Amino acid sequence: MTTTMISSFNSKALNCVLWNTPKFSSPPPNLFSSTKRRRLQQIRKKKKAHDQATVSTLISSTAVDQTTTLPVELTALVTVRKSLKLSIQDMMLHWFGNHDHFSHHKEKEKCLVLQLVSTETEAESMKPKLSNEAILDWSKDLNLNLILGAGKTSYEVKFEVDPKFGMPGAITVSNKYEKELYLDSINVEGVVHIACNSWIQPDKDSSEKRIFFSTKAYLPDETPAGLKELREMELRQLRGDGTGLRLPSDRTYDYDTYNDIGNPDAGIEYIRSTLGGNYTHPHPRRCRTGRPPTSTDDNMESPENEYKRIYVPRDEEFEEAKQGALDVGKLKGILRHIIPTLTIIASRDSNVFKGYADTNCLYSTNKSLPKILNKVQEFLKFDPPKLISGLKSCCLPDEEFGRQAIAGVNPMSIQRLTVFPPVSKLDPSIYGPQESALKEEHIIGHLNGMSIQQALEENKLFILDYHDIFLPYLDQINALDDRRAYGTRTILFLTSLGTLKPISIELSFPPTNSDSPSKQVLTPPVDATTNWLWQIGKAHVSSNDACAHQLIHHWLRTHACMEPLIIAAHRQLSVMHPIYKLLNPHMRYTLKMNALARQFLINAGGVIESNFTAGKYCMEMSCAAYRDWWRFDLEGLPADLLRRGMAVPDSTQVHGIRLVIEDYPYATDGLLIWSAIETLVRTYVNYYYPDASAVNFDTELQAWYNESINLGHADLRHASWWPKLSTPDDLTSILATIIWVTSAQHAALNNGQYPYGGYVPTRSPHMRRLLPEEHDPEYTTFMQDPQKYFLSSFPSLLEATKYMAAIDIISAHSPDEEYIGDRKDLSTWSADTLIIEAFYRFSMEMRRIEKEIEQRNTDSNLRNRCGAGVSPYELLMPSSEPGVTCRGVPNSISI
């Protein structure tokens, strides 16, 4: 059939067909009674009958005599685009007259071959009804818009079908062009919309076809007869058979252990244990790449070359806008290292911070360098982080230290203290007495006249406890070059103003046989000497906090633990499944991002090991937290707050809990978003699952959840805390947790890394010096110049710039970011008024939440987010512009 390129589409056959579903009001949130669920079931049955009636309308609207056997012509609008790189190549060849190139294309049938698949089957064969094959061929008319990659280009294609063809439900596509093409969408007669959003690879043989289904959502048992076989076939293709190498063009999703973060061939110092598959280093599974093993260890895959693309299924790759922004960020990060290097060479000075001015020079131009470099410096200098404007020294004030525990980049470590002194859970036969060195005399003078028991009962005492996380690794960490660390505990007191202030710090080592105590306690300073010791102690706490934030709360709880659920969704949920369609925006880019993390961030010698306290033991520490602490059932925001004692159950409150710190910005803003997510998910789930039987008999849904646990989280599959999936309420809770973690929780933990951590002295990723002691030879150096000693405890100037460049990149939003409340696939539910209304209300709620957060940030009574020199808390603001903004909640873990 012939094709014509057009800029807009006027349906010739079906202008009169409308999806006329009954208009009904939306039920109040959380009020789906059994009666209302039955009503929803009746509505869906009526809509199904309406869909069947629309089939006859589709054919009759073509004004063809139904008694004839002549084929009916249906028109489709096919929207495609090529990558910019390939488009430029074709443009150059076209302009410079390489006709041999194009004649070669022609010989290869430069076209797409498309075929419609009906929702109905043939009466005799029971096979799906098919249209003729339609050809989309642009080799004869190479259009400049397509060559330039200037947006999407649409083509009109005509299909011939039998008068009794029924409703088109899918389309098969073969790419006869020699390069991959991006198929955006196919719209049949303005009624059946097929959202492809996928790269189509060149056919390796004539039998290879891609399947795309209409956007309409079907539960497995509601799948039209004509689509059942294709539905199952596509899932088999996506699952693969677990063998063979992975090519960049493949679409196979499978599991593997983290056996590719070490590089034994590079030397013994780069050997790393396999993560996952054993009790010592349990870990969530990652997407299998299928690369060959190394020569050193048959169980370990070869690490990816720095310049080689690591495998992820083709549809998981970054779009060009995303990849371009990331490449620019990486290049800028490399170049930013040049100026500090030249500065050190020009000054012939040591590679350390010597004073407050040195710490600020990274955010301004260096006058000592040649003028020719001024413009280069302007481009490459770091933007001042969010925190710097309120600082007058290189030390973090106590008030800001306390504020960041609840309104900084890591608001998820703080816990309410319920027992004093705190008690370790580590084995005392290995790690010594479980009792803390903290005593009543250390804190009693800082409780505003309260007794310790009264402060505990009135929820006035809180703790940042990194003792048990770090203590098992301290001997190894402190044996590393330029790494010095403690296991810290910090007690904070809630003041009458609603702010937190640190009142004691405990610094611990593993017990030794020497006479030196393994624990020491610092209290707020009383003179110049104790002031500097207090500042160094707080810096060690911040370093512990930065490491725990990155390895546990950020990497483990969001990136790593969500990946298995995403892999299982692609393997077990058809793209037609309503739960897949709900989750799809929240899975975008995550597999690719995690693959890059294994290549550059968590790999041996990568960004994480090079910068954070635990060094080569970073991932072992993350594994220990996964084994001993992570629980999916406690990842939802209310459950997490209750677990840490930061909230108590209260049925009179909107969210069913009451915060023990009223001005806890992460929690107060987060609960607004959590509630909106939960309301949306409950409406959605109850629409498709009116009762428990619908949940239990959904084979794809149950397979997804079971595989997520038994294969994706195999090391914890026997844990008793995994939630059941038996009722609509169970499903609502599971889905709300996934959407929360992949959107708001990740945003709160990721997007503030540079704004809050880009000034290294206030949040150092690691420390190089311990607290000086009187018998220590360095104590004299400390007493002579305490600021120099303090600054020399931090990473070197060059280490700092590398770290700052890295967190600047991962804190930035790309130009193609998709934010919570915005969906591009609403046509999926064009006939489902209730669902469209639910998404609309959710979008409006995000806008309302943004305004409420703006108002909170101007409320002078909320001192943890408003005040002179106090940064407003914006990390959970739903929207953002591109770049490092310290705000914006993307739909997914996309960076």
N, C-alpha and C positions, 0 to 999 in steps of 0.2 A: 504494500500500500504506500501511497505517497505521503510525505510529511511537509508541513509548512511551518516556518518559524513565525510566531506572533508575539506581541507584547501584552495583549490582554485576551481574555477568553469569553466569548459569548456562546452560551450553550444553545445548540440548534435543536436539540431533541427533547430537552427536559426543563425548560423554563417554568413549566407549570407544576413540577413536582416539588413539594415541600415536605419537610419532616414535621408533621402536625401532631405533636404530642400534647396531652392535656396539660394545662397550666395549673400548678398546684403550689400552695404556699409551703415553705420549708418548715420542718418540725423544729421545735426549740432544741438547742444542744442538750445532749445527755438524756433525752427523754424518749428513747425508742422503746416503747412498751411492746408487748407481744401483739397487741391490736395494730399498732402502727407498722410493725414489721410485716404482718399479714397484708396490710394495705399496700405496702411497698411491693410485696410479691405480686399482688393483683395488678398493680401499675405496670410492672415489668412484663407480665403476661399479656396485657393489653398492647404494650409497645411491641412485643414480639409479633402479635397478630397484625399490628399496623405495618411492621416491616415486611411481612409476607404480602400484604396488600400492595405495598409500594413496588414489589417486583413486577406485578402486572402493569402498574402505571408506567414503570420504566420502559417496558416494551411497547405498550399501547401508545405512549406519547410520541413514538417515532412515526406515527401516522401510517403504519404498514398494516395491511390486511392480515389479521391473525390466522386466517384460514390458509394463507399461502405458505408454500415451503421455501420461498425465497429468503435469503439471509437478510438480517436487519443490520444496518450500519450504526455503530456506536462511536462517538468521538471522545477522545481522551486528550488531556493536556499533560504533557510530560515535561518536567522541569529538571534541567541538568546543569552541571558546571564541572569544569576541570580545575585541577590545582593551578595556581598562578605559575609555578615553575614550568609545568608542561605547556601551559598556554603560551608563555614567552618563547619556548622552544619552537612551537608551531608557528608563532607569529614571525620569528626570524626566518624560518625556512620558507614561509609563504612570501614574505617581502623580498627575499633575495633569490626567489625563483628556483628553489630546489624542487622542480616538478617531478624528478625521479622519486623523491621522497613521497610525494602525494600519490603518484601513480602506484607506488608500492603499497600505500595505504589502501588504494582502491582494489588492488588485487586481493587484499586481505579482507574485503567486505567491511569497510569502515562503517559500522552501524551497530545499533541495538536491535535485538529481536525480542519482541514482547508478545505475550499471549495471556488473555484474560482467562480466569478460572471462575466458574460459577459456584455459588453456594449450594447448588443442587447437583445430583448425580444422574447419569444415564440410567434409564429404567432397566435395561438388560445387563449391562456390564457393571453397574454400580460404581463406575469411575466418574470423576468430576466432569461436568460439561466444559468444553473448551471452545474458545473463539479460534478463528484463524490466527496465524502468526502475522503480526504487523511489523513493518520494518521502519526504524527511525534512522535515516541515512542523511548525513550532512556532508558527505565527502564531495558532492558535486557543487555545493554552495557553501564554501568555508566562510562562515560569518565572522566579521571582525570583533563583534561584541563577545562572542564565545572565545575567540583566540585570546583576547586581552584579559579574559577572566573578569570582565566588568560585571559582577553580579551574576544572577542566575538567568538562564536563557530557556524559554519555553517553546515547545514544539507541539504541533497538533498531529495526532495519530488517529487513524480510523481502523476500527475492528469490525469484522463481520461475524455475527452470531446467529444462531438459530432463533426463530421467533419465541421458542419456549426455553430460551437460555436461562432465564431467571436472573437473580441479582448477582452482579460481579462481586466476588468476595476476596479475590487475590489476583496477583499477576506474576508470571514468571518472566525473568529477564536474562538474556544472554548478551554478553559484551563481545562483539566481533571486532572492536577497535583494538589496536595493539597496546594501548595503555589504559590504566584504570580511569574510570570516570565517576564523578559523584552524582548519584541520582537523588534528587531532592524530594520530589513528590510526583504522583500521578493522580489526576482528577478525571473520573469517568462521568461524562455528561453532567458535571456539576453536582452530582449526588453522591457518588461513591468516591471517597477521598482515601488515597493510599499514601501515607507518610513513609517515605523510604529512608531518607537521611543516612545514606550509606554509600561507601565506595564499592563500585562494581569492578571486579577484576577481569582482565581478559580471559576468555575461555581457554582452558588448557586442552580441552577436547570438545567436540560438538555437543556432548550430552550435558555439559555443566550449565546449570541454571540457578539463578537466585530467586528465592520466593519472597514476595512481599504481600502482606495481608492488608485488607482495608483497616482503617483506624478503629472500626467498631470493636468493642470489647466483648469477649465471650468467655464464660466459664467453660471448663472442659466438657461437661455434659450438655452444654447448650450449643456446642460447635455445630454449625450446619454440616450436613452429610458430605457436601462437596469439598469441605475444607479439613475434615478430620485427618485424612491420610497425610495431607501436606503439613498440618500442624505437628504431627508426630515425626514426620520426616525431618523437618527443620530442627527440632530439638535433638534428634539423633546426630545431625550434622554438627551442631554447636557443641555437643558433648564429646564428639570424636570417639576414638577407640583406645585412647591412652597411650598410643605408641607413635613413634616417628619424630622427626625433627619439626620444628615450627618455622614456617616461612612468614615473612612480613605480611603476605597477603592472606594468611589463614584467619579463620574466624573461630578457632577451637578454644573452648574454655575448659581448663582442667586444674587440678590441685598439685602442689608440690611443697616440700619442706623448704626452709630458707637455707639451701645448701650452696648458695652462690655469692655470699657476701665476703668469703675469704678468697685469698689468691695464693695458694700454696706454691705455685710455680715461681712467684716473685720472691720467695724467701720464707724462712721459718717464722719471721715476725708477722707475716700476713696470714698465717693459718688461723682460721676461726671455726668454732664448733658449728655443726649443723643445728639449726634451730627448728624444733618441732620433731615429733616422733619419738621422744624419750622424756623421762620424768625430770632429768637434770636440766634440760633446756626446752621445756614445752613452749609452743608458740602457735599462733593461728597460721593456717596454710596460706600460701600465696599462689598466684597464677603460674601454671607450669609453662616453662619456655621450651623444654625439650632439646637443650643444647647437649653436645657430647661431654662426657666427664673429663676431668683433668688427668694428667699422668700421675699425679701424686696421690689422689684419693678417688677411688672409683665411685664413691657416694657423693662427690661434690662436682657440681657443674663448673665449667670454665667461666670465670668472670667476664663480663662484657668489656671489650675495649672501650676506652673513654669516648671514642669517636664513632662507635658502632651503635646502631639503634637496637635497644633491647626489645625482645618480642613482647607484644601484647596483641590480642585479637585486633584485626584491622580497624574495626569500628570503634575501638577504644583509643585510637591515636588522637593527639591534639589536632584541632583545626589550625589552619595556617595563621590566623590572628593570634591564637594562644601561643603557638610555637615561636612565632616571630617575636612576640613580647618577651618570652623566656630567653630567646637567643640574645636579644638586645641587653637584657638584664645581666646575663652571664658575661657578655663582652665588656659591659660597663664595670662589672665587678672585677674582672681581670685588670682593666686599665686603671681602676682606682688604686690598685696596689703599687702602681708605678711612682706616683707622687711621694708617698711616704718613703719608698726606697730611695728616691733621689734626694729627699730631705736628709735622710740618715747619712748618705754618701757625702752630700754637700757640707754637712755640719761635722762630719767625722766623729759622730757621737754614738753612744750606745743605743741599743734598740729597746729602750725602756721609757716609760712615762716618768718624768722627773718633777712635774709640777702641774698645777691646775691649768696653766696655759697650754701645756702639751696635750692635754685631753681635749681641749677645745679647738686645736689647730686643724683637726680632721674635718671641721665644719666650716672652714674658711680658707682663703688663699694664702699661700706661703710667700711672703714678700722677698725672702732671700733667694728664691729661684729666679732664673732669667725671665724677663718680661714676656718673651715669646710663649711662655707656658701659662700665662695668666688666664687666657680664654679656655685653655685645656683644663686648668684647675677649676674654673667656674663650672664647667660641665661635669667634672669628675668628683668634685668635693661632695661629701655626704650632707644630706639635709639634716638640720638639727633635729634630734628625736623629740617626741612629744614632751618628755620629762625635763629636758634641759632648761627650758624657759623659767622654771621655778626654782632652779638650783643656784646657789651662790658659792658652792665648793664642790669638791669631788666626792664628798661623803653624802650618803643618803640619810636625810633627817628621820628621826624616830617616827614622826607623824606620817611621813610618806611611806616608810617601811611598813607600818601597820596598815595603811590605806591600800597598798598594793596587794596585800593578802586577800582582800575582798573585792578590789576594783582594778587589779592589774592584769597581766597576761596569764597569770596562774592563780585563779580564784578557787581552785578545786582541791587544794591541799589542806587548807585550814579546817580544824575540827574543834568542836566544843570539848573542853576538858571536863571529864566526869570524875576522875580520880586523881588525887594529888598525894604524893608524887606520882608521876606517870610510871608505868611498868612496861618493860620490854616483853615481847612475845618470843624472843629468840631462845634457843636452847642454852640454858645456863652452864651446862657442862662444856660447851664450846666457846660461848661468848661472855662468860662470866655472869655475875649477879644481875638479876633482872631489875633490881631497884635502881632508881635514878639517883644522881648526886644532888638533885634539887631538894632543898630543905625549906622549911617554913620561914627561916630567917632571911632567905634570899628574896622573898616576894612580899612578906607581910607589910613592909613599909610602903608598898606601892598600890595598896588596895583601897585607898580612900577611907580608912578606918574600919573596913570590913574584916571579919575573920575569913580564913580560907574556906571553911565550910559554908559560910554565908555567901561568899562569892561564887562557889560552885553551885549552890542551890538557886541563886538568882541569875545564873547563866552569864557570869561576868568574865570567866576565864576561858581562854582558847589556846590552841597549841598548833605550831608547825612542827611536826615530828618526823624527822628524817633519820632517826637513830637506827631503826631496824632495817631500813632500806640500804644504808651505806655500810653499816658495821661489818657485814660478812665480806666486803670487798676492799676494806681500807688498807689491809697489809699489801695487797697487790697494787692498789692505786698509788700508795705512797712510795712504792718501789719504782714507779715510772719516773722518767725524767720530767722535770718541771710540773709535777703534780703533787699537791699537798692538800689533804682533806681531812675532815672530821665527820662523824655522824652527829648531827645537831638536833637539839630540841629547843624551841623558843616558846616561852609563855607570854601571852598577850592579854592585856586587861581592857575590858570594854568600859570606856569613860562615860560620864553622864551626857556628853555631847554625841554619843553614838559612834565615836571613833575608837580605834584600837591603838594601844601603845605597848611596845615590847618592854617587859619588866625583868626578864632573866633569859640567859642563853646558856645551855649546857653543851659542851664540846667533848665528844667521846672518841677514844681509840679502843681497839680490842685489847683485852687484858694481856699483860706481859709479865715476865718473871722478874722484871726490874723493880726498883723501889719507886719509880715514877708513877704517879697516879694516872689511871687510864681515863679519868673524867675530871673536868674542871668547869666551874660555873662563873659566868660574868653577870654583873648587875649594872644598872644605869650608872654612868660615871659621876664621880665626885670631884675630880681634878683633871689636869691636862693629860697625865699619863693614863689614867683609867678611861679617859675619853677616847684616846687613840686605840687602846685595847678593845674597847666597846665597838669602835668602828670596824676594826679588823674582824671581830667576832661576827658582826652583822654581815660583813662581806662574805664570810664563810657560809652563813645561813643562806644568803642570796645565791651563792654558787650551788649549794645543795638544792635549793629551790629551782634554779634554772635547769639543772640536770634532771631532776624528777619531773619537772614540767615537760621537758622535751622527750624523755624516754618512756614515761608512763602515761601521763595524761594526754599528751599530743600524739606521739607515734603509736603507742600501744592501743589506747582506748578508742581512738578515732581511725587512723589509717589501717593498722594491722587487723584489728578485731572486726572491722566492717568488711574487709576484702572478701572473706569467705562467704558472707551472706550475699555479696554482689555476684561472685562467681556462681553460686548455687542458683541465684535468680535467673541468670542467663542460661544455665544448663537445664533447669527444671520448669521454669515458667515460660510458656509461650508468649511471644510478643502480643498475642491477642488477649492474654489473661489480664483481667482488670487490676490485679495487684501488681503485675509487672508494669503496667501503664502508670499506676500511681507512683511506683518507686523509681521509674526510669530517670527523671531529672535529678534524682538524688544519688544516682550511680555514675553520673557523668565525670569522666576524666580520672576517676579514682584509681583504676587499675594501672593506667599509664603513669600517674603520679607516684604510685608505690614502686613501679618498676624503676623509675628514675631514682627513687630513694635508695633502692638496692645498688644502683650503679654509682651514685655520687655521695649519698648522705650517710647511710648506715653501714656501708661496706668497710672492709679493713682499710684503715688510713683515710677514710672519707671525712666529710665535714663534721659529722657528729663525734667520731673518735678523736679527731684532731683538736677539737675545741672544748668538749665537755669533760667534766671532772673524771668520769669513770674511764675515759680513754678506751683501750681495747676491750674493756669489760662492760662497755655500754649495753650491748645487746643481751649479755648474760643477766644484767640487772633488770632489763625489761622482761626477760623470760621469767625471772623469779617473781616479779609482780603479777604476771599473767597466771602463774601456777598458784600463788598463795593468796591473791587478792582480787583479781578481776572477776566480775560476775555480771552476766548480761542482764539479769533481772534487776540489778541496781544501777543501770546506766541511764534510765530516765531521770529527768531533773528532780522531781519530788523524792524519788527513792534515794537518789544520791545525797540530797540534802538531809534526809532523815538518817541515812547511814552515818554521816559525819557529825550528826548531832546539831547541825546548823538550822534545823527546823524540828518542830514537834507536831504530832498529829492534832488537828483541830477541825472538826467537821463544820464549824461555823464559818470557816474561811472559804473563799472561792475555790482555792486549789486543794482544799482538804488538809492543808498544813499551815503552820504559823512560824515565820522566821524568828529566830532568837536574836538576830541583829536586824533591826528594821531597815536600816540603811545599808543593805548588802547589794550593791549595784548589779553584780552578775546575777544574783538570784532573783531580785525584784524584776529586772528586765527580762531575764530568762523565763520566768514563770508566765509572763504575758505571751511570749512566743510558744512556750510549751502548751499552754491552754488552747491557743488557736490551732496548733497542730493536732492536738487531741480531738478537738471538736470537728475539724475537717475529716480526720481519719474515721471517727465514729460514724459520721454521716455517710461516708463512702462505704465503709464496711457493711453497715446495716442495710444499705441499698442492695448490695450484691449477696449478702448472707443474712437472710431474715431469721435464721435459727441455727442451732448447733449442728444439726444434721448437714446443712449446706457446707459448713466448715469441714466437718469430718469426712465428707464424701468428695471433697475437691482433691482429686488425686495429685494434680500438679502442685497445689498449695502445700499439701502434706509432704510431698517429696522434696520440695524446696526447703522446708523447715528442718526435716529430718536430715537432709544432706548437709545443711549448714552446720548442724551440730556434729554429726557422726563422721563427716569427712573434713569439713572446713575447720571445725574446732575439735579435732579427733582426740587431742591430749586431755580435753576436759569433758569428753562426751558422757562420762559416767557420773558427772556431778549432779547432785539431787536438786540443785537450785534452778535448772533450766525451766523456764515457764512452759506450761502445757499449751497446746494449740487445739482446743476442743470447742470453743465458743466464739461468737462474734466479739465479746469483750476481750478474750485472750488475744485474738488477732489484732484488735484495736491497740492494745497495749504494746505488742511486739512491733507493729508498724510505726506507731508514734515514737517509740524509742529509737528505731533506726533513722527515721527522718530527723529527729532531734539531734542525734549524734552527728549525722553527716552534714547537717546545716548549721544550726546555732552553736552547738557545743564546739565544733571544729573552728568556727569563726571566732569564738571567744578566746580560744587557745592559740590560734595561728596568726591572726591579722594584726595583733599588737606586738609581735616579736621585735620588729625594729623600733617602733615608737617607744616601747618600754625597755628594750634591751640594747638599743643602739648606742647608749652611753655606757661603755664597759665598766667603769668604776662603780656604778650603782647596781649592776647586775652582771657580774663577771661569770662567764661560762665555766671557768676553772680558776683555782688559786695556785700560786707558786711558792707561797711561804705560809708557815704556821704562825700561831701566836708566839711572839718572842717571850722567852722565860728568863728569869734573872740569872740562872746559871748558864744560859746560852751565850756563846761568843757574839752572836748578832744583837744581843740586847743593848750593847753599847751603841751600835749603829742606830738602832731604833730610838734610843734616848736622845741621840744627837740630832737626828732629822726624822721624826716620826712620819711626816707626810711622804718623804722619799721612800721609807720602808713600806708604808701603806701602798703606794702606787707600784712599787716593785713587786708586790704580791700578785698583781694582775698579769694577764697575758702581755707579751711584748707588743710594741707598736705594730709590727707587721702581722703578728697573730691577730691582733684586734681588728685591723682593717680587713683581713680575710674573713673573719667572723662577721663583721658588720656588713660586708658585701653579700654574704650568704643569706643572712636573715633579712636584708633589704629585699632580695629577690623573692623569698618565700612569703614575705608580708604583702606583696603587691597583687592587686587585682588585674586580670588581663582585660583587654577591650571587649572580648566576647563573653564575659562573665554573665551568668544567669542567676538572678537573686531570688530569694524566697518570696513567694507571693506572685511571681511571674511565671506563667506556663505558656509554651509555644504550641501545645498539642491539644488545645481545647476542642478542636474539631472532632476529636475522638468521641466526645460525648454530646455531639450536636443534637442528638435526639433525646438525651437524658437531661431534662430540665433541672431536676433536683441536683444532679452533680455539677452542672454548669453554675447553678446558683451557689452551691457550696464553695466552689473555687472562687467565685466572685466575692463572696463574703470574706473568704480567707485573705484575698488580695486587699480588700478594703480594711481588714483588721490589721494587716501589716502597716498600712499607711497610718492608721490610727495609733498603733504602737510607736511608730517613729515620732509622731507628734508628742506623744506622752513622754517619751524618753527625752526629747528636746526640752519639754517643760520641767522635767525632773532635774535636768542639768543646770537649770537656772534657779532652782529652789535653794535658797541660802540655808534652810533648815537641814538640808541633806549635805553634810559636810564632807562626805566621802566622794562627792562628785561635783561640788560647787564651793567656790571660795577663792580668795586671793592666791594665785599660784597653784591652784588645784586643777588638775586636768579633768574635763568632763568625761564621763564614761560613755563611750559611743560604740564599743565593740559589737554590741547587739543591735545597733541601728540597722534596719533591714536593707537599705539601699546604699549605694556608693558610686563614686566615679572610679575610673581606672587608676591604677597606681597604688602607692602606699598611703592609705587614708585613715587607718586605725578605725574603720567602721565598715559596715556592709556584711550581710549574711548570704553568701552564695548557697545555692540549692545543694551543693555537693562538696565533697573533699576534692577540690580542683587544684590545690596548690599545696 
